[in-house]
Amino acid sequence: MPKSRLTNTVCEDASELASRSHYSAASAVKTEVEPDLSVHEGTSSRFLGVERATVSFGEGGARVCPLRGVSVMFKRGTFSLVMGPSGSGKTTLLSMLGCLLSPDQGSVFVDDVLVNQLSETEKTAIRQKKIGFVFQAFRLFHSLSAIDNVALGFELRDPKQSQRLEMAQELLDKFGLGDKSHQEPNELSPGERQRVAVARALAGDPPILLADEPTASLDAQAGRNICQILRNQVDEYGRTVVVVSHDPRWREFADRTITLCDGEIEQKENDL
Amino acid sequence: MKLAWQNIIHDRSRFSVTVLGVSFAVFLMVFQGSLLVGFLRAASRLIDASDSDIWITARGVQAFEFGTTLESRVREMAAGVPGVMQTDRVCMAFAVYRTPKGKQQVVALVGADPNVGKRFPVPDVPELAGEISPDAVLYDVSDRDLIAVPVLPTEVEINRHRASIERQIQGYGAFLGVPFLFTSYRNAIRYLGFGPDDAMYVVLRVSKGSSVSDVKQSLQERLPEVDVLTRDEFAHKSRMYWTIKTGAGGAILTAAVLGFLIGLVVVSQTIYANTMENIEEYATLKALGAPKSLVARIVLTQALLCGAVGSILGLFAVIPVIDHAKSLIPWIYMPWWLPVLMVLPSMVMCSLASIASVRNALTVEPGRVFRA
């Protein structure tokens, strides 16, 4: 797959930034989360995923069950695409992987740690150190400029990082937004906003990137740029990327596609 | 913390409303505080102006303005108590004052012996010898319109006795709603019709080396039918009478508390609205791994920033207003520490105002970030 010049440089510079920050996300989380919770330590097949996970909302007649006994693991350094119709449980699965939702039954693993029994504070620490999020609605802070949004990503992962503005500027430069770094989100196009959001997600070098419909609000060209950028995170950095999307364009970038239907896995393509 | 500041200044109109609310509250609190401090100060001003150690009053006298005559033997007996160095007399009573043009006015006439105190306004002191007559009458500049004398000196009548208004003084303006006039003790008792040995207050100075409390105790034992108070005790009693027993202080204090509550409501509403408007951003922050303490800090910082800016504006507004108010309320007084002290309740007010907002920001479900 041809890589754009833009995304190649992004990866090189992000790597450089990560090494300059002397930051090790993995070690940071290991110190915050007790080792005895890593019941499957060393089993790479449980790096990221869920086992027999069931989630339900509501009670009685209003009870819905978006996921029913789903088991799926995502290997380190892979790009996975989760597809399926609306209401099939894609976002529920992503929420669990992002430590934002605990299953009623079953297990959730993030970086070899069983997370669904951790406290909220420990889950917050995992999100902070290990996971970068990209959202369909961008979720940028409207009162902050692009550079401050990205700098906030650095600040959240390492509050002592004094060079976060310089690092944020470099990231934006490499995403082609160097001249727009002081503009507020509402002054940027949707594609530019999503690139800022991806830069924020990458700030601090998280090993896992979770993206929810990241191209749904973008035109074709902007969407393709985002696909390329996320693909490069796997190829150049070995990050683990999970994208939830309806967009079939993602198939050509993904190593593996999982299709959900009615809360169950319907199909796994190129299963690794 | 940049997010906190950016969030509040991003919506400038809302920020202005919040700051205006805080300013208004600070303005009210400082203004009412100045009224209260000035009122307390005025209530004991003449007692504080004496250089005395001990005041003897008739039994049950609550305030300087409501004294009654003591038996003449009280002064003589007090003078004989060991440790008493000097005794002086003070009196105060209401009198009818008539200007040369025939205008009539009730006044509070105060008379005192020359040695009562250097700051006590009496004419027959060595510093004024030759400048004014020993039986001159003094009045405060803020009562000029009520006293209505075109030039100094001017002959007037007090209780149908001829009197000479000779000098203006400052800082002893009308407190009861009637002007104060000051003169020598011997002159005052003449105007008021008291006997030559009558006194309303006997004011004592204790000799060096004697203990004020010991002398006070000896006086009280020897004179059980009167009240013996240190200067500070009588000043405190007088202040408490005017502020607590008359309800005047309560009214001023209530207005100050209302100012605080108005500010609290205004700031609560705007901070709450601001938080709810940005609730999705707080959810995003939490999803990105912001600890609860950071989220709470952002909301609290916003409230405190509004408090700080509002307080500064409120203080800038109230200082000139109090200066102008002195022409209408001569006893209003803003000590330097009052505005400094008011910063604290305004910050408390803003912190209290942010409680509901912090609670909402902390309980927002971070999982909502995946909803488009």
Interface residues (C-beta under 8 A of the other chain):
Chain A: T91 L94 S95 G98 L100 L101 T121 T124 A125 I126 R127 Q128 K129 I131 F133 F135 Q136 A137 R139 F141 H142 S143 L144 D148 L152 G153 L156 R157 R200 D212 E213 A216
Chain B: K2 L3 Q6 N7 I9 H10 E280 E281 T284 L285 K286 A287 L288 G289 A290 P291 K292 L294 P366 G367 V369 F370 A372
